[in-house]
């Protein structure tokens, strides 16, 4: 199952090519739940298979995240909280966490937040709420996006090489099964402790 899922995702990105990577990351950075933690390593797998150049993959990914971040920033700046309350029902908890992060760290939160899973997707919105100057927003965003993207694409290149080894593939499958079991165990514990009205 893990083999099929990974190969299917790789096939989707292969079909889309650089434009597919760009569009996926525009959506991710515009607060659509498409995790870059999956897209970027898979872009690295395409690099390992010779379908993309390393810096081409990084460049398209950085461009996608920058455009998506700017869209989220503009939505926050011109739409405000009422817009997000009415039109973005998913990710409200993450948005609240990003707001707290921004209020605590100011404009530097845009740079630091880009390196934190979850927060990185939504940090553009409170920057928009606060009407952070767009030039500084873009500089801080790019400073965080570039290392995040480069490291994850590089990790994908390494992953692609290991994936071709059957022993490593078995290890990945085992890790996937273990991850599912952990999620189930956490859910059971949570449901046992949860009581209506608590």
C-alpha positions as MATLAB code, in Angstrom:
seq = 'XXXXXXXXXXXXXXXXXXXXXXXXXXXXXXXXXXXXXXXXXXXXXXXXXXXXXXXXXXXXXXXXXXXXXXXXXXXXXXXXXXXXXXXXXXXXXXXXXXXXXXXXXXXXXXXXXXXXXXXXXXXXXXXXXXXXXXXXXXXXXXXXXXXXXXXXXXXXXXXXXXXXXXXXXXXXXXXXXXXXXXXXXXXXXXXXXXXXXX';
ca = [
       0.000    0.000    0.000;
       2.842    2.396    0.903;
       4.598    1.561   -2.371;
       1.454    2.297   -4.376;
       0.724    5.567   -2.542;
       4.252    6.916   -2.948;
       4.432    5.907   -6.605;
       0.987    7.409   -7.247;
       2.021   10.747   -5.720;
       5.254   10.699   -7.697;
       3.264    9.981  -10.886;
       0.979   12.961  -10.215;
       3.936   15.305   -9.767;
       5.698   13.769  -12.770;
       2.651   14.507  -14.936;
       2.421   18.079  -13.687;
       6.171   18.628  -13.808;
       7.495   21.980  -12.558;
       4.061   23.575  -13.000;
       2.508   20.871  -10.810;
       5.011   21.577   -8.043;
       4.422   25.315   -8.417;
       0.616   25.021   -8.221;
       0.660   22.568   -5.298;
       2.818   24.955   -3.290;
       0.802   28.024   -4.261;
      -2.217   26.263   -2.750;
      -0.278   25.089    0.320;
       1.005   28.579    1.095;
      -2.456   30.034    0.467;
      -3.745   27.952    3.427;
      -5.045   24.949    1.462;
      -4.067   21.769    3.381;
      -1.495   20.344    0.940;
       1.573   19.694    3.105;
       4.867   20.861    1.643;
       6.487   18.233    3.879;
       5.188   15.712    1.318;
       5.333   17.709   -1.932;
       8.930   18.910   -1.572;
      10.541   15.517   -0.849;
       8.582   14.020   -3.763;
       9.967   16.796   -5.962;
      13.383   15.588   -4.780;
      12.491   12.067   -5.907;
      11.819   13.478   -9.388;
      15.255   15.097   -9.273;
      16.824   11.763   -8.347;
      15.054   10.114  -11.299;
      16.427   12.733  -13.689;
      13.046   14.312  -14.434;
      13.976   17.692  -12.942;
      17.133   19.584  -12.100;
      17.723   20.192   -8.392;
      17.758   23.984   -8.596;
      14.878   23.959  -11.048;
      12.773   22.047   -8.493;
      13.848   24.417   -5.717;
      13.155   27.475   -7.869;
       9.643   26.400   -8.883;
       8.866   25.425   -5.292;
      10.130   28.725   -3.879;
       8.134   30.639   -6.506;
       4.971   28.708   -5.661;
       5.320   29.288   -1.940;
       6.068   32.969   -2.445;
       2.995   33.512   -4.637;
       0.770   31.531   -2.258;
       2.122   33.432    0.744;
       1.419   36.741   -0.978;
      -2.170   35.628   -1.694;
      -2.664   34.700    1.969;
      -1.089   37.995    3.061;
      -3.453   39.973    0.788;
      -6.457   38.004    2.041;
      -5.446   38.847    5.614;
      -4.730   42.483    4.828;
      -7.814   43.235    2.742;
     -10.278   40.617    3.987;
      -9.403   40.662    7.675;
     -10.575   38.232   10.335;
     -14.240   38.277    9.210;
     -13.197   36.941    5.799;
     -11.302   34.026    7.320;
     -14.041   33.273    9.848;
     -16.611   33.117    7.032;
     -14.649   31.516    4.190;
     -11.787   29.487    5.671;
     -13.360   27.038    8.145;
     -10.363   24.694    8.074;
      -7.201   25.629    9.921;
      -8.736   28.009   12.455;
      -6.640   26.502   15.272;
      -3.467   26.835   13.197;
      -4.395   30.416   12.302;
      -4.905   31.257   15.984;
      -1.496   29.734   16.776;
       0.111   31.773   13.971;
      -1.532   34.953   15.315;
      -0.140   34.278   18.791;
       3.289   33.635   17.277;
       3.135   36.902   15.326;
       1.973   38.939   18.320;
       4.825   37.497   20.393;
       7.655   37.886   17.857;
       6.504   40.667   15.537;
       7.697   40.757   11.948;
      10.500   38.267   12.690;
       7.721   35.687   13.158;
       7.342   35.586    9.364;
      10.950   34.424    8.983;
      10.969   32.001   11.918;
       7.443   30.761   11.259;
       8.432   29.609    7.769;
      10.554   26.920    9.398;
       7.768   25.548   11.625;
       5.316   22.960   10.237;
       1.713   24.161   10.512;
       2.598   27.704   11.504;
       4.490   28.250    8.234;
       1.306   27.862    6.184;
      -0.701   30.441    8.130;
       1.920   32.983    9.239;
       1.211   35.157    6.186;
      -2.322   35.870    7.392;
      -1.529   37.659   10.686;
       1.178   39.581    8.810;
      -1.639   40.783    6.560;
      -3.866   41.537    9.548;
      -1.051   43.681   10.978;
      -0.491   45.423    7.599;
       3.183   44.528    7.636;
       4.926   46.380    4.765;
       4.774   44.058    1.768;
       8.447   44.544    0.852;
       9.593   43.381    4.311;
       7.026   40.589    4.252;
       8.486   39.246    1.008;
      12.098   39.529    2.202;
      11.365   37.719    5.495;
       9.255   35.120    3.686;
      11.919   34.339    1.104;
      14.582   34.121    3.814;
      12.560   31.362    5.493;
      11.173   29.651    2.395;
      14.527   29.110    0.656;
      16.290   26.994    3.319;
      13.100   25.033    4.128;
      12.616   24.207    0.439;
      16.242   23.370   -0.274;
      16.544   20.993    2.687;
      13.311   19.128    1.932;
      14.037   18.753   -1.783;
      17.527   17.481   -0.901;
      15.962   15.044    1.596;
      13.698   13.840   -1.223;
      16.732   13.163   -3.419;
      18.172   11.007   -0.645;
      14.793    9.339   -0.076;
      14.525    8.525   -3.787;
      17.855    6.718   -3.729;
      16.910    4.727   -0.638;
      13.450    3.935   -2.061;
      15.059    1.989   -4.898;
      16.655   -0.341   -2.324;
      14.208   -3.120   -1.377;
      15.516   -3.347    2.210;
      14.956    0.367    2.773;
      11.542    0.149    1.112;
      10.554   -2.519    3.641;
      11.765   -0.248    6.429;
       9.633    2.609    5.055;
       6.608    0.308    4.945;
       7.238   -0.750    8.553;
       7.536    2.896    9.605;
       4.237    3.651    7.844;
       2.453    0.818    9.669;
       3.951    1.956   12.980;
       2.754    5.516   12.302;
      -0.801    4.314   11.649;
      -0.793    2.229   14.854;
       0.440    5.212   16.874;
      -2.328    7.429   15.477;
      -4.948    4.760   16.313;
      -3.565    4.356   19.844;
      -3.636    8.118   20.457;
      -7.211    8.301   19.148;
      -8.320    5.466   21.469;
      -6.727    7.148   24.500;
      -8.336   10.463   23.577;
     -11.800    8.921   23.107;
     -11.575    7.057   26.409;
     -10.735   10.223   28.277;
     -13.265   12.398   26.474;
     -16.661   12.788   28.048;
     -19.597   14.855   26.770;
     -19.675   18.275   28.406;
     -16.057   18.190   29.481;
];
